Amino acid sequence: MLTIKNSNLLKIISSFSENEKKRFAKFVESPFFNNQSTLVRLYKEIIKYYPDFNEKEISKAKIYQVVNPGKEFCDSVFRKQVSNLSKLAEEFLIHEDNSRHSDRRITSLLDQYQRRNIYSLYNKLSKEVNRNIENYIITNEAFYYGHFRKELDAFSDIRTNNLHEMNESLFNSHKLILLYLLQTSTVYSNMMFVNQKSFEDPLKGFSLNLFFKEFDILNYLESSYNLTNNEKLFVEICRCDLELLKDPFSRVWLDKMKNNIFKLSSYLSKNMQYTFFTHLNIFYLINIGEGKTEFNRKLFENYKFMIDKGLYISDEREYINFSEYRSILTIALKLKEFDWVEKYIAGHRNFHNPEERENIIKYSNAFLNFEKMNFDETLNLLSQIDNDNLIIKLDVHSMYLISYFEKGYIESALSLANSTAHTLKSNKILSKEAMSRELKFIKYYKLLVQNNTKGADLNKVEIIRDSVSKDGNFRRKKWILEKFDNLIGRLK
């Protein structure tokens, strides 16, 4: 059967929401965007199979006959029609994206007014934009497009012989591009910091520290420019973020960052709130990783606030990032918030990538049952997970290992421990630090299983337990220590 299952067209249409489906239908039917009636019929026929596009039901020949009634099937003609509809879908995505970003639309419109010398409309729109200059919403692109608008103002001053006003426009244009540079440099620094902690780093530790060392952009902005109150607060948040990259354990900067985010939250877009709260959460996680348990509850409250404010799902993000979803799940289970976790899993069911959704739901429920010590149900759910995601795989293996131990399945425990260690040593993704944490768990787990007998040497077990205690942080360290303590108690 000839199919279009894997075509670019179906990949795009599969990503449409219900509203986007309807809007694209109007887009295709509009004579401004499309003058080919065959494409209207093609879309109407293809969309009948949305969202699964079942390969057994959809075929080239079948669709061709509906789109081109009475004509013999021609593969080259059909490919051309699919290609043309695919191009329309791409144009639609661009149109949709631009319609969502007022900064882009306004800047483009001002540019067009100036190019066409329609200065009456240009000045009117420019005044409207500048009217709320003190309290504009800071988005990912606000500084970037604000810079271009001020640059347009400067060009307008030149063309309309108002040179005496040009310096102020240039001054503000330069200020905004520096704020954008600060914003991106801060965000990139944090992202690189996290990746270097978790994954093998091809840049071998390169960071943006040299940039900040050579150019003290924070002091430069504060001392050289007339910043609005909100811009000052934004610069201060970036300062907190960058100081915490140097010292994630500073209580002063942690508290300042949280207070400043809340102060500015009314003037930050959802995406910017998400960005800075996520950075703060990363620093909390680092403190938790060093055994500072008082941050568990603080982190959980941050997560709840972000969920309540809808910061994880927005126009920018249709699906919740799995690593963040997992972090929320982990901290809530650590705090024994089981009822909340059940609602959390159910409430986010449709916010996972469809290709991974069922595995993530099974993983989540396995994790919940595991923490509630329902090991039989945990093993049942784990057996249904089929996922190549390394993080999920390592979590699944650790739940299997602990469940096997608790159930007394010793041979299965040691076999899986050995295969997990082999998988870890052959991987080229994890950083050395992350690899070390995983391998330490396997090492001490095997020693626990091998010595968990009545005839074990008490002195040897106590020495191992002491090594566990002193050996830094690693996966399930608390559980390993508890089991060695139980074993020592029994041996005594």
Buried (B, 14 or more C-beta within 10 A) or exposed (E): EEBBEEBBBBEBBEEBEEEBBEBBBEBBBEEEBBEEEBBBBBBBBBBEBEBEBEEEEBBBEBBBBEBBEEEEBEEEBBEEBBEBBBBBBEEBBEBBEEEEBBBBEBBBEBBEBBEEEEBEBBBEBBEEBBEEEEEBBBBBBBBBBBBBBBBBBBEBBEEBEEEEEBEEBBBBBBBBBBBBBBBBBBBEBBBBBBBBBBBBBEEEEEBBBEEBEEEEBBEEBBEEBEBBEBBBBBBBBBBBBBBBBEEBEBEEBBEBBBEBBEBBBEBBBBBBBBBBBBBBBBBBBBBBBEEBEEBBEBBBEBBBBBBEBEBBBBEEBEBBEBEBBBBBBBBBBBBEBEEBBEEBBEEBEEBBEEEBBBBBBBBBBBBBBBBBEBBEBBBBBBEEBEBEBBBBBBBBBBBBBBBBBBBEBBEBBBEBBEEBBEBBEEBEEBBEEBBBBBBBBBBBBBBBBEBBEEEBEEEEBBEBBEBBEEBEEBBBBEBBBEBBEEBBEEBE
